[in-house]
């Protein structure tokens, strides 16, 4: 390795912190976009559930469930879906980041910056992520689930 190669390697390493900050910013922007997608997905999913479960809503109301109880059932279901989705996303993120870290650690210039262990997020970040996904699913489902819970008994039992 000649003097020119060493100079170029030093230039690349001095640019690395700026590049890492840019990657962090891109990750944060992606997170904001994903929260929006979670809200949209939850609204779509709850709308489909309400349409599919028109008869179930009617039956629940026929046996005495109030609007609030039916709404609670829908929102609980969306919260469970949110937790499961968050855990699946966590597992996928840990696996992807660990594989990328291991593959990039073969590059000599990056080896000292990348750990060779499984990259687990902190407990605080994990709780924050699960809370955000669960809250996003629940809030996204609220409007359509409320509309479905307020349906009249006759609508739910029609054509049965």
N, C-alpha and C positions, 0 to 999 in steps of 0.2 A: 504494500500500500504506500503510494508516494505522498508527498506533501500536499498535492492538490486534492487527493482523495480524503485525506484527514480534514482539510479545510471544508470540503463539501459536507462531510459527515457532521462537523461541528455546526455548520449553518442549519442543517436539517434538525439537529437536536435543539438548537435555540428556537426554532420555529414550532417545536412540538407543544409547548404550553399554550400558545395561541390557538393552535389547531384543536387541542383538547378542550379549550374554553368554547370554541365554535361547536364542537360535537356536543358539549353539555347543553348549550343553548338550543341546538337542534332537537335534543332529547326532550327538553322542557316544552318546546313548541309542539312536538309530537304528542306529549302527554296531554296538553290542552286540547288538541284535536281529538285525541282518543276519548276524553271526557265528553266532548260534544257528540261523538259517535255513540257512546254508551247511552246518553240521554235519548238520542234518536232511535237507537235499537230497542231501548226499553219501551218507548212509546209505541213503536211498531209491534213489538211482542205483546204488550198488554192489550193493544187494540185487537190483535188476532185472538188472544185468549178470551176476551170479552165476547167477541162475535161467535167463537166456537162454543162458549159455555152459556149461551143464552138460556138453554133448557135447565142447566144446573142452577143458574141464578134463580130462575123461576121456582125450581124445586126447593131451594134453600129458603126462599121467601114464603113458600107455601107451608113449610114446617116451622115458621116463626122467626127466621133470621131477619134482623133489621139491616138497613142499608149500611150502617157503620160496621157491622160484623162481616158482611160480604166484602166491603172495601178492605177490611183488615185481612181477610183471607187472600185477596189479590195482592196486596202489598207485602204480606209475609212471603208469598210465593216468589215475588220479584226480588225480595231481599235474599232469599235462599239462592236464587239464580245468580244474583250479584256476587255472593260469597264464593260460589262454585266457579264462576267466571274469573274472579280475582285470583283464586288459588291456581286455576289453570294458567292464567297469564303469568303468575309468579313462577310457576314451574317452567314454563316456556322461556321466560326471560332469563332465569338462572342457567338453564341448559344452553341457551344461545350465547350468553355472555361468557360462560365458561369455555365453550368450544372456540369462540373467537379469540379469547385471551390465549388459549393454548396454541392456536394456529399462528397468531401473531408473535408469540414469544420465540418462534424459530428465527425471526428477524433479529440479527445481532444488535442493532441499534435500539430496538425496543425491549430487549430481554430484561433489562434492569427495571423497566417501568411496569411490567406486567407480572402479576403473581401467577403461580402455577397451582393454585388451589381453586376450589369451587367458590364462585363469587356470590355469596349470599348478601342480600341487602340487610341493612340494620333492622332491628325489631321495630323501631319507630317508623321507618319508611314502609315496612311491610304492613303495619297497622294502618298507616295513612292511606296506602294504596287500596287495601281491602275496604276501608271505610269510604273512600271516594267512589269506588266501583259500586258498592252496595247502596250508598246514598244516591248515586246517579241512576241506578236501576229503579230505585223506589220513587224518586222524584219524577223521573221520566214516565213512569207508569201511573202516577197519581191522577192526572186529568182523565185519561180514558178509563181507568179503573173506577173512578168516582162516577163517571157517566154510566158505566155498566152496572154498578151497584144500585143506582137510582132507578133502574128499569122497573117498569110496572110488572106485577105478578102475571097479568094476562099475557104480556108480551113473551115472558119466559116459558109459559105453558102452552102457548099457541102451537098448533101443528104437531102435537105430541101424541 
